[in-house]
């Protein structure tokens, strides 16, 4: 784990400010550093609630990983689009709203809106993890419209909207759509450790 990557992500979001949609282009080697940077270095340090839309990793797995990383998860709320698809019937969870499958884009918007009203005190961080996974399950035109509606809504609420995109896995039209709907695209690379190749 590199604290530097997490710290860099948090610093970048702090510099950019709220109501600016950001796409983080990450490599798989920086995935957990970026997640920790978003949830711990940024949201927890600023006292923000975090709504984490997960379409690639079940929320229970993500929650376990965050606890292993010693991230305080009490202010993290999940909109889980993948658990029903991979595990079938899921029981209720305190901080998780389940969507039946990742093709139900309108439901994702509705659940995020519900959580933003429920967590009305102050700004919040909203993370979409990952756009690559949603692109596998959805028609490109529908996905593009979904991004426009979601990001516009979040920006109008003063939220910090962040999209995670895995570098090298996005088709050219997806990269173009991300560039069109996001105010900034930020590549995140692993920071080399001195003395290691």
N, C-alpha and C positions, 0 to 999 in steps of 0.2 A: 504494500500500500504506500502510496506517495502522498503525504500531506500537501506537498507542493501543488499537485494537480487539483486537489480539493480546494485549497486556498486560492489558487488562480481562478477557478470557476466562481467561487464566492466573490472575489474581488471584482471580476468582470461584471457580474450581476449588480453589485453595489454601484459600480461606475455607470452602468447603463440606466439603472433606475426602473421604477414601475411603469406599467402601461406601454412597455416596449417588448414586442415578441422576439424571442431569441431561439435560434436553432443551434444546438451544440452538436457538431460533427465529431463523433468520438471513435476511437479504435476499441476493440474488445479488451485490449490490455489496460485501458483506462476506465472501463465501465464502472467498477465499484468505487474508484476514486472520485469519479464524477458524481455518482449517486450520493456518496458521503458529503462531497462538497456542496451539493444542492440542499440536502436535508439537514445536515449538521452544521457545516461551516457557514452556510448562508441562512436558511430558514430558522433554525434553532437559535442561532446567535442574534438574529434580528427579532426574535419573538413572533415569527410568522406561523400561521397555520399552513400546512402543506397538503394539497390535494394531488395525489399521485395516481395518474391513469396508467394502468399496466395492461399491455396487450401482448407482452412477450413472456413474462415470468409471472406465475400466480402470486397473488398478494401474500399468501402465507409463506412462500419461499422468500419473497422480498423482505417481509417482516423479520424472518429468522436471520437473514443476512444483515439487516440493519442492526439487530440486537447483538450479533457477533461483532459488528464494527463499533459497538458501544454508542450507538446513536439513540437518543431519547425519542421514542416513537409515539408519545402520548398525543402530540399535535399533528400526526400524519394520518390522513384519511385516504383510503384507496377506492378508486373506481376500477374494479377488476373485470376485465373483458375476456379473460382467457381461462379462468378456473373451471367454469361450467363446460367449456369445450374439451378440456383435457382430463377433467376428473369427474364429470357428471354432476349429480346433485350435491350441492354444498350447503352446509348448515349456516345459520346466521353468524355474523361476526360483528363485534362492537364498532370498529372503525372502518368497515368495508361494505361497500355497496357492490353487488354483483350484477353484471350485465350478461345475458345469456350467451352472446358470442360477439366477436369483434366486428361483425357486419352491421350491428345495430348502432350506427353512428349517431342518430338522433337521440337515442336513449343516453348515450354518453354525454351529450350536450345538456340534456335535461337533468341528469344526475349531478353533473358539475355545477349547474345553476342551483339545484337544490342545496348542495353543500355550501355554495357561496352565500346563500341566504341564511343557512343554519349557522355558519361561522362568521356572521356579519361584522364582528369587531375587527377593524383594521384590514390592511392589505393581506394577501395570501400569495403563496407560490403555487403554481399549477404546473405539474410536470407531465408531459405526454411521452411515455416510454413503451414502445418506440414507434416512430412513424414507419420504419421498415416493416415491422410486423403488421401494422394496419394495412399497409400497401399490398401485402400478400393476400389478405382476406377481402379487400374491397376494390370495386371499380374505381379507376383513377379519377374520373370526373366527380363521382360522389365524394371521394376522399378529399379532393381539392375544395369542394363546396363546404364540407365539414370543417376543414381547417380555417377557411375564411370566417365562417359563422362563429366557431369556438374562439378564435383569437380576437375577433372584433368584440365579442361579448366580454372576454376577460380584460382586454385593454380598457374598455369603457368603465369597468369596475375598479380600475387601479391595481389590478393584480400583476404578478410577475409571471407571464406565460413562457414556458420553456419546452421546446420539442427536442427530444433526443433522437439523433439520426446516426446510424452506424456507418462510418465512412467505408466506401468500397462496396456497400451492399445496396445502395440506392440506384435505381434506373435513372437515366438522364432526365426523363419527364418528371420524376419525383423530385429530383434535385432542383429542377426549374420551378416546380410548384412551391417548394420550401422557400426558395429565394424570393418568389413573388409575395408570399403571405407573411414572411418573417421580416422584421425590421433589420435584424442582424443575423448573420450566419457566422458562428465562431468555431474554428477548428480547435480541438483539444488534443494535444499530443502528450505522450508520456515524457516526463522530464528525466533525462539520463542521470543516473546516480554516479557521482565521481568515482573513478577507478574501476567501473564496470563497462563492458562492451555491450 
